[in-house]
Amino acid sequence: MDYDVAVVGAGPGGSSTAAALASAGLNVALIDRSDFPRDKVCGGAVSPRALSSLEHMGLLSKVENAGFRKIRGVRVSSPNGMDVLGDAPTGTPFRNYGYTVLRSRFDELVRLHAIDRGANFIGGAPVIDLVRKDGAVSGVIVRKDGKTEISAKAVVGADGPGSIVAKLTGLYSRDPDNLGVASRAVFKNVYDIEDYVEFHFDRSVLPGYAWIFPLADGHVNIGLGGLVERFKKDGSDVFHLLDVFMRKNKWAAERLVDAEVVLKPQGWVLPMGGKVERSVADGVLLVGDSAHQINPLTGEGIEYSMEAGTMAANVIAAAIEADDMSEARLEEYERLWRGEFTSDYENSIKIRNMLQSQSLFNLLVRRAKKKKVLADTLAGLIANMLPKEDLNSRFKWFKRIL
């Protein structure tokens, strides 16, 4: 099978890439190891920033009419148990709301959008090797009806944190200082849930943090995450701390008295902060989790993967027109996404490091309870609801207050 581009991975990043490429008139194979719909272990937050990407793709109305839970803002609790509600900031280019989703439904919407745009989906087809020509990647080999070769002028690796495309091209890397791990479960029959996502920095779960995300139909996503190195140093694991949180934390235990499990706790790894060493090679680009395009404070990656998918598609389309799929040509993609995302990631790492101080965090939440603008800024910072320019200025203001 011959295509212009083979996109490996049909999550939001891969499907966004495929949709943009197909819209540009290219012949695209969208390949995934799974058949769809399928679950994806995730918190499932779709931020105001992600809504802007969905609007650009022409998919926003479908998402807004899909019955997902609309989110107004953020509740944050500090190690001493104090909490504050912050609304999504207004006066930014983004909407002042977001959604929480089940990834099985959200990813299916984005995948179907790519197909509607003309991409050919090949499911149940894990990549087992790459095709190379004159040293450059020129396709993939999948396990489908035996072994099937899919030829392409370019290959996009959007196949997650353990990306087989990255491993087979030597682009796979890990930064231990920004490697996260998380666990989440989904419940129904949970009490007193409002239209706010919640982040709880309870003493009992440090050095991690817990979240409670309301979903549609009375379901709730509850999870816990943090840095792998800090968990190793502390001697804890996310499954144990998630259990502690659900049994002992006041925001979880009382609400879960009559809860029923919908999805059992599952864990996953998050390579964060754009710390991949390289995201391009001859004939190859990495998008989304495979390129570590995950916010290092919250672990969110949906918005970055969709934005990166559009960037990757534009660079690939131009490279194909120029008949040049060299690393030097594709490096424009790396310059684009690093230029767009790096300040977000750096500020998020600074905030993450600041919030490791329990006394500082307690002070922050106490002051935010008295100042609505600070509460909304805290919500915007933690939930990644601010544009880059606003994030930079509010972070400086945030530091001055503290």
C-alpha positions in Angstrom: 0.0 0.0 0.0 1.4 3.4 -1.1 0.6 6.6 0.7 2.1 10.1 0.9 2.2 9.9 4.7 1.8 7.2 7.3 0.6 8.5 10.7 1.2 5.9 13.5 -1.2 6.4 16.4 -4.8 7.6 16.2 -5.0 9.6 19.4 -5.7 13.3 19.3 -2.2 14.1 18.0 -2.1 11.5 15.3 -5.7 12.1 14.1 -5.2 15.8 14.1 -2.1 15.4 12.0 -3.9 13.0 9.6 -6.9 15.3 9.3 -4.8 18.3 8.4 -2.7 16.3 5.9 -5.8 14.9 4.2 -7.4 18.3 4.1 -4.3 19.4 2.2 -5.1 16.8 -0.4 -2.5 14.2 0.6 -3.0 10.5 0.7 -2.8 9.5 4.3 -2.8 6.2 6.2 -3.8 6.6 9.9 -2.6 3.5 11.7 -3.2 2.2 15.2 -2.4 -0.9 17.1 -6.0 -1.0 18.4 -9.4 -1.1 16.8 -11.6 1.8 17.8 -13.3 2.9 19.9 -10.8 2.1 22.6 -10.1 3.4 26.1 -7.0 5.6 26.8 -5.8 6.0 30.4 -5.9 9.7 31.0 -7.4 12.4 33.2 -9.6 13.5 30.3 -9.4 17.3 30.6 -10.0 19.2 27.4 -8.8 22.8 28.2 -10.0 26.1 26.8 -6.8 26.1 24.8 -7.7 22.7 23.3 -11.1 24.1 22.3 -9.3 26.6 20.1 -7.5 23.8 18.3 -10.8 22.0 17.9 -12.4 25.1 16.4 -9.5 25.5 14.0 -10.0 21.9 12.9 -13.7 22.4 12.3 -14.6 19.9 15.1 -15.6 22.1 18.0 -19.4 21.9 17.4 -19.3 18.1 17.5 -17.4 18.1 20.7 -19.7 20.7 22.3 -22.7 18.7 21.3 -21.3 15.3 22.4 -22.6 15.4 25.9 -19.3 15.9 27.7 -19.2 17.7 31.1 -18.7 21.5 30.8 -16.1 22.8 33.3 -16.2 26.3 34.7 -13.0 26.4 36.7 -10.7 24.8 39.2 -10.8 23.9 42.9 -7.3 23.7 44.5 -6.7 22.4 48.0 -3.4 22.9 49.9 -1.5 20.5 52.2 -3.2 22.0 55.3 -6.6 21.2 53.8 -7.7 24.8 52.8 -9.3 25.1 49.4 -10.2 27.8 46.9 -12.3 27.9 43.8 -11.0 29.8 40.8 -13.0 30.4 37.6 -11.5 30.1 34.1 -10.0 33.5 33.4 -11.8 35.9 31.1 -10.4 38.4 28.8 -8.1 35.9 27.0 -8.2 34.6 23.5 -9.5 31.3 24.9 -13.1 30.4 26.0 -13.7 30.6 29.7 -14.7 26.9 30.0 -13.4 23.5 29.1 -14.7 19.9 29.1 -13.9 16.6 30.7 -14.2 13.6 28.5 -14.0 9.8 28.4 -11.1 9.3 26.0 -12.8 6.4 24.3 -15.5 8.9 23.0 -13.3 11.9 22.5 -10.6 10.1 20.6 -13.2 8.5 18.4 -14.6 11.9 17.5 -11.2 13.1 16.4 -10.4 9.9 14.5 -13.7 10.0 12.6 -13.0 13.6 11.8 -9.7 12.5 10.2 -11.6 9.9 8.2 -14.2 12.4 7.1 -11.3 14.6 5.8 -10.1 11.7 3.7 -7.6 9.7 5.8 -7.6 5.9 5.5 -7.8 4.2 8.9 -6.0 0.9 9.4 -6.8 -0.5 12.9 -5.6 -3.5 14.8 -2.2 -3.0 13.1 0.8 -2.7 15.4 3.9 -1.4 13.8 6.7 -4.0 14.0 9.4 -2.3 11.8 10.2 0.6 9.5 10.8 0.6 5.8 14.0 2.5 4.8 15.3 3.7 1.5 18.8 5.2 1.1 18.9 5.6 4.9 15.7 7.5 5.2 12.4 6.1 6.6 10.0 5.5 3.8 7.2 3.5 5.4 6.2 1.0 8.1 5.6 -2.7 8.4 2.5 -3.6 10.4 1.2 -6.9 11.8 -2.0 -7.1 9.9 -3.0 -10.3 8.0 0.6 -11.4 8.5 3.1 -8.7 7.7 1.9 -5.7 5.6 4.2 -3.1 4.2 2.9 0.5 4.0 5.1 2.8 1.9 5.1 6.5 2.5 7.1 9.6 1.8 7.0 10.5 5.5 6.1 8.7 8.8 4.6 10.5 11.8 5.1 8.8 15.2 2.1 9.8 17.3 2.1 6.5 19.1 2.5 7.5 22.7 5.2 7.6 25.4 6.6 4.2 24.5 6.6 5.1 20.8 7.8 2.3 18.6 8.5 4.8 15.8 10.8 6.8 18.1 12.6 3.6 19.3 13.1 2.3 15.8 14.6 5.6 14.6 16.8 6.3 17.6 14.7 9.3 18.6 13.5 7.7 21.8 14.8 9.4 25.0 13.9 9.9 28.6 14.5 12.8 31.0 14.3 11.4 34.5 13.7 14.9 36.0 10.5 15.2 33.9 9.2 11.7 33.8 5.8 11.4 35.4 3.6 8.5 36.4 -0.1 8.5 37.2 -3.0 6.2 38.0 -6.7 6.9 37.5 -10.1 5.2 38.1 -13.6 6.1 37.0 -16.6 5.8 39.3 -20.4 6.5 39.2 -22.7 7.4 42.1 -20.4 10.0 43.5 -21.9 12.8 45.6 -21.6 16.6 45.6 -19.7 17.0 42.3 -19.7 20.6 40.8 -18.6 21.8 37.4 -15.0 22.3 38.6 -12.0 20.1 38.1 -10.2 19.6 41.4 -6.5 19.4 42.2 -5.6 18.2 45.7 -2.2 18.6 47.2 -3.0 16.6 50.3 -0.1 15.8 52.7 -1.0 12.1 52.6 -0.3 11.9 48.9 2.8 14.1 48.6 5.1 14.1 46.6 2.2 13.5 44.2 -1.1 15.3 43.8 -4.6 14.0 43.3 -7.4 15.1 41.0 -11.2 14.7 40.9 -12.6 15.4 37.5 -16.4 15.3 37.1 -17.6 13.6 33.9 -20.9 13.4 32.2 -23.7 11.1 33.4 -22.6 11.4 37.1 -19.3 9.7 36.5 -16.1 10.9 38.0 -12.4 10.5 37.1 -10.2 10.3 40.2 -6.5 9.9 39.9 -3.1 10.7 41.3 0.2 11.5 39.7 3.7 12.9 40.2 7.4 12.6 39.2 8.9 9.1 39.1 12.1 10.2 40.8 10.2 11.7 43.7 8.1 8.6 44.1 11.3 6.5 44.1 12.9 8.7 46.7 9.8 8.6 48.9 9.4 4.8 48.5 5.7 5.2 47.4 3.7 4.2 44.3 0.8 5.9 42.7 -1.6 3.0 43.2 -1.1 3.0 47.0 -1.3 6.7 47.3 -4.5 6.8 45.1 -6.0 4.3 47.5 -5.0 6.4 50.5 -6.5 9.5 48.9 -9.8 7.9 48.2 -10.1 6.4 51.7 -8.8 9.3 53.8 -9.1 12.6 52.0 -12.2 14.7 52.9 -12.8 15.6 49.3 -12.8 12.0 48.2 -13.9 9.7 51.0 -17.3 11.2 51.8 -18.2 11.5 48.2 -17.3 7.9 47.4 -19.4 6.3 50.1 -21.8 4.7 47.6 -19.6 4.9 44.5 -19.3 2.0 42.1 -16.3 1.3 40.0 -16.7 1.9 36.2 -13.0 1.6 35.2 -10.5 0.1 37.6 -7.3 2.0 38.5 -4.8 1.9 35.7 -1.4 3.5 35.5 0.6 5.2 32.7 3.9 7.0 32.2 4.1 10.7 31.1 7.4 12.0 29.5 6.8 15.7 30.1 8.1 19.2 29.3 9.2 18.7 25.7 12.4 17.1 26.9 12.8 14.7 24.0 16.3 15.2 22.6 15.1 15.2 18.9 11.7 15.0 17.3 12.7 14.6 13.6 14.9 12.4 11.5 15.1 11.7 7.8 11.5 11.0 6.8 10.2 11.0 10.4 8.5 13.4 12.9 7.2 12.8 16.4 4.0 14.3 17.7 2.3 14.4 21.1 3.4 12.1 23.9 6.1 10.5 21.8 7.8 14.0 21.6 7.2 14.6 25.4 4.6 17.4 24.5 3.0 17.2 27.9 2.6 19.9 30.5 5.0 19.2 33.3 2.7 20.6 36.0 -0.7 19.0 35.2 0.2 16.2 32.9 -2.1 17.5 30.2 -1.1 16.8 26.6 -4.3 16.9 24.4 -4.0 20.5 23.5 -0.3 20.3 22.7 -0.6 17.2 20.6 -3.3 18.7 18.4 -1.4 22.0 17.9 1.7 20.0 17.1 -0.2 17.9 14.7 -1.2 21.0 12.7 2.4 22.2 12.7 3.7 18.8 11.6 1.1 18.6 8.8 2.1 22.0 7.4 5.8 21.1 7.4 5.2 17.7 5.8 3.0 19.2 3.1 5.7 21.7 2.2 8.4 19.1 2.3 6.5 16.8 0.0 5.9 19.6 -2.5 9.7 20.3 -2.4 10.4 16.6 -2.7 12.7 16.9 0.3 12.1 14.7 3.4 15.5 15.2 4.9 16.0 15.9 8.6 17.2 19.4 7.7 14.0 20.2 6.0 11.8 18.6 8.7 13.6 20.5 11.4 11.3 23.4 10.8 8.7 21.4 12.7 11.0 21.1 15.7 11.7 24.8 15.7 8.0 25.6 15.5 6.8 23.4 18.4 9.7 24.3 20.7 9.2 28.0 20.0 5.5 27.7 20.8 5.6 25.4 23.8 8.9 25.9 25.6 7.9 28.9 27.6 4.7 27.1 28.8 6.8 24.2 29.9 9.5 26.2 31.6 6.9 28.3 33.6 5.1 25.1 34.5 8.3 23.6 35.8 8.9 26.7 37.9 5.4 26.6 39.4 5.8 22.9 40.0 9.0 23.4 41.9 7.5 26.3 43.9 4.5 24.3 44.9 6.8 21.6 46.5 7.0 24.0 49.5 4.0 23.1 51.7 4.2 26.4 53.6 4.3 28.4 50.4 1.4 26.5 48.9 -0.6 27.0 52.1 0.1 30.7 51.9 -0.9 30.9 48.3 -4.2 29.2 48.8 -5.0 31.4 51.9 -4.3 34.6 49.9 -6.2 33.3 46.9 -9.3 32.8 49.1 -9.2 36.6 49.8 -8.5 37.8 46.3 -10.7 36.6 43.4 -8.2 37.7 40.8 -5.5 35.5 42.4 -7.9 32.5 42.7 -8.6 32.8 39.0 -5.0 33.2 38.1 -4.1 30.1 40.2 -6.8 28.3 38.3 -5.4 29.5 35.0 -1.9 28.5 35.8 -2.6 25.1 37.2 -5.2 24.1 34.6 -3.2 25.6 31.7 -6.0 28.0 30.7 -3.9 31.0 29.9 -2.2 31.9 26.5 1.6 32.1 26.4 1.8 35.9 26.7 -0.6 36.0 29.6 1.1 33.1 31.3 4.4 34.8 31.3 3.1 38.1 32.7 0.8 36.4 35.3 3.7 34.2 36.5 5.8 37.2 37.3 2.9 38.8 39.1 2.3 35.5 40.9 5.9 35.5 42.2 5.6 39.1 43.4 2.5 38.3 45.4 4.3 35.4 47.1 
